[in-house]
């Protein structure tokens, strides 16, 4: 196997990789806990905002020339109301926060340090923006007793805590998507996790 590498891409240079990231999102988010029934055309439209939004970046994981993982981020002020509204309601200055979107990695490449690398690279990117002192992401909340949960599923909470993130009990949002086997989109609750971004710290 060729050496794996991470590359952070911004602006119009992202457009050549949108189809790759869309493919990864559809494949990875079919898994628990998202169970997302994705659509390639929608995905490429959705991901196009990362090429257009000021300050956005995507960290790509390559095996040779093949994109095997991706992790997104952008200033919270560039996000939509679904994500920003809980922060506004809680009195946050949106300019302080950098939002970490999805991280998707093919199963065969997990456990090899790329997930940690995604966080390191996004945090380094966020620290380039004056006034930003907090990183945030949100994760879908599922009923632990849901019969669809795989028996061998391991939540990522411990991994996120090791990276310095803690759950924010007062911040949550609702997103809609169509689950596998469903006829229509349904609402899903997502809870936010936060990390202080001290200048130069990892």
C-alpha positions as CSV (number, residue, x, y, z in Angstrom):
1,X,0.0,0.0,0.0
2,X,1.3,3.5,-0.8
3,X,2.0,6.0,1.9
4,X,-1.0,7.8,3.3
5,X,-1.0,11.6,3.4
6,X,-3.2,14.5,4.4
7,X,-3.6,17.6,2.3
8,X,-5.6,20.7,3.3
9,X,-7.4,22.3,0.3
10,X,-9.2,25.6,0.1
11,X,-11.2,27.8,-2.4
12,X,-11.7,26.9,-6.0
13,X,-9.1,24.1,-5.8
14,X,-11.7,22.1,-3.8
15,X,-14.1,21.8,-6.8
16,X,-12.1,19.0,-8.4
17,X,-12.5,16.9,-5.2
18,X,-16.2,17.5,-4.6
19,X,-17.3,14.3,-6.3
20,X,-14.8,12.3,-4.2
21,X,-16.1,13.8,-0.9
22,X,-19.7,13.3,-2.0
23,X,-18.9,9.6,-2.6
24,X,-17.3,9.3,0.8
25,X,-20.2,11.0,2.6
26,X,-22.7,8.7,0.9
27,X,-20.7,5.6,1.7
28,X,-19.7,6.4,5.3
29,X,-22.9,8.0,6.5
30,X,-24.9,4.9,5.5
31,X,-23.4,3.4,8.6
32,X,-24.8,3.8,12.1
33,X,-25.4,6.3,13.6
34,X,-26.5,8.3,10.6
35,X,-28.2,5.7,8.4
36,X,-28.2,8.3,5.7
37,X,-29.7,7.5,2.3
38,X,-27.5,9.9,0.3
39,X,-27.9,11.4,-3.2
40,X,-24.8,12.3,-5.3
41,X,-26.4,15.4,-7.0
42,X,-27.5,16.8,-3.6
43,X,-24.1,16.1,-2.1
44,X,-22.1,18.0,-4.7
45,X,-24.5,21.0,-4.3
46,X,-24.1,20.9,-0.6
47,X,-20.3,20.5,-0.7
48,X,-20.0,23.3,-3.2
49,X,-20.3,25.8,-0.3
50,X,-16.9,24.8,0.9
51,X,-15.4,26.1,-2.3
52,X,-17.3,29.3,-2.0
53,X,-17.3,30.1,1.7
54,X,-14.6,32.5,2.9
55,X,-12.2,30.6,5.2
56,X,-13.5,27.1,4.5
57,X,-11.1,24.2,4.1
58,X,-11.3,20.4,3.5
59,X,-8.6,18.1,4.8
60,X,-8.3,15.2,2.3
61,X,-6.7,11.8,3.1
62,X,-5.0,10.2,0.1
63,X,-3.8,6.7,-0.5
64,X,-1.6,7.4,-3.5
65,X,-3.9,9.5,-5.8
66,X,-7.1,8.1,-4.3
67,X,-9.2,10.1,-1.9
68,X,-10.0,7.8,1.0
69,X,-11.2,10.3,3.6
70,X,-12.2,14.0,4.1
71,X,-12.8,16.4,6.9
72,X,-14.4,19.8,6.6
73,X,-14.3,23.1,8.4
74,X,-15.3,26.7,8.1
75,X,-15.9,29.8,10.2
76,X,-19.2,29.5,12.0
77,X,-20.3,32.8,10.6
78,X,-20.3,31.1,7.2
79,X,-22.6,28.3,8.3
80,X,-26.4,28.2,7.9
81,X,-29.0,29.1,10.5
82,X,-29.6,25.5,11.5
83,X,-26.1,25.4,13.0
84,X,-25.7,29.0,14.1
85,X,-29.1,29.5,15.7
86,X,-28.2,27.6,19.0
87,X,-25.1,29.7,19.4
88,X,-27.0,32.9,18.8
89,X,-29.7,31.9,21.3
90,X,-27.0,31.1,23.9
91,X,-25.3,34.6,23.4
92,X,-22.2,33.5,21.6
93,X,-20.2,35.7,19.3
94,X,-20.2,33.6,16.1
95,X,-16.9,35.2,15.0
96,X,-15.2,33.3,17.9
97,X,-16.1,29.9,16.6
98,X,-14.8,27.6,13.9
99,X,-17.2,24.9,12.9
100,X,-15.9,21.4,12.1
101,X,-18.3,19.6,9.8
102,X,-18.1,16.0,8.7
103,X,-15.2,13.6,9.0
104,X,-15.6,10.6,6.7
105,X,-13.0,7.9,6.3
106,X,-13.3,4.5,4.6
107,X,-13.4,1.6,7.1
108,X,-10.2,0.0,6.0
109,X,-8.2,3.2,6.7
110,X,-9.5,3.7,10.3
111,X,-7.2,3.2,13.3
112,X,-4.2,4.5,11.4
113,X,-4.0,8.1,12.8
114,X,-5.9,9.8,10.0
115,X,-8.8,10.7,12.3
116,X,-6.4,12.5,14.7
117,X,-4.8,14.1,11.7
118,X,-8.1,15.5,10.6
119,X,-8.5,17.3,13.9
120,X,-4.9,18.6,14.0
121,X,-5.1,20.0,10.5
122,X,-8.5,21.6,11.1
123,X,-7.4,23.2,14.3
124,X,-4.3,24.5,12.7
125,X,-6.4,26.0,9.9
126,X,-8.8,27.6,12.5
127,X,-6.0,29.2,14.4
128,X,-5.0,31.3,11.4
129,X,-8.2,33.4,11.9
130,X,-7.9,36.3,14.4
131,X,-10.4,36.2,17.1
132,X,-11.3,32.5,16.8
133,X,-10.9,30.8,20.2
134,X,-13.3,27.9,20.0
135,X,-13.7,24.8,17.8
136,X,-17.2,23.2,17.6
137,X,-18.8,20.2,15.9
138,X,-22.1,18.4,16.3
139,X,-22.9,14.7,16.5
140,X,-26.1,12.9,16.0
141,X,-27.8,11.7,19.2
142,X,-29.3,8.2,19.0
143,X,-31.3,6.0,21.5
144,X,-28.7,3.5,22.8
145,X,-31.5,0.9,22.8
146,X,-32.2,1.4,19.1
147,X,-32.3,-2.1,17.6
148,X,-30.5,-0.9,14.4
149,X,-27.3,-0.2,16.4
150,X,-24.6,-2.8,15.5
151,X,-23.5,-4.9,18.4
152,X,-19.9,-4.0,17.9
153,X,-20.5,-0.2,17.6
154,X,-18.1,1.9,19.6
155,X,-19.1,5.5,20.2
156,X,-16.5,8.2,19.4
157,X,-17.0,10.1,22.7
158,X,-13.8,8.9,24.2
159,X,-11.8,9.8,21.0
160,X,-13.4,13.3,21.0
161,X,-12.6,13.8,24.7
162,X,-9.0,12.8,24.1
163,X,-8.8,15.5,21.4
164,X,-9.9,18.0,24.0
165,X,-13.6,18.4,23.2
166,X,-16.4,18.3,25.7
167,X,-20.1,18.2,25.2
168,X,-22.0,21.5,25.5
169,X,-25.2,20.6,27.4
170,X,-26.9,23.8,26.3
171,X,-26.2,23.6,22.5
172,X,-28.0,21.3,20.1
173,X,-29.6,21.5,16.7
174,X,-32.0,19.6,14.4
175,X,-31.1,18.4,10.9
176,X,-33.3,16.5,8.5
177,X,-32.3,13.7,6.2
178,X,-33.8,10.5,4.7
179,X,-32.7,7.3,6.4
180,X,-32.2,4.1,4.6
181,X,-35.5,2.5,3.9
182,X,-37.5,5.6,4.7
183,X,-39.9,7.4,2.3
184,X,-39.1,10.9,3.4
185,X,-36.7,13.0,5.5
186,X,-37.1,13.0,9.2
187,X,-35.7,15.3,11.9
188,X,-32.6,14.2,13.9
189,X,-31.1,15.9,17.0
190,X,-27.4,16.7,17.0
191,X,-25.5,17.8,20.1
192,X,-22.5,20.1,20.0
193,X,-19.0,19.5,21.4
194,X,-16.6,22.4,22.0
195,X,-12.8,22.9,22.4
196,X,-10.9,26.0,23.4
197,X,-8.3,26.9,20.8
198,X,-5.4,28.4,22.6
199,X,-3.0,30.0,20.1
200,X,-0.4,27.5,18.9
201,X,-1.7,24.7,21.1
202,X,-2.5,21.3,19.5
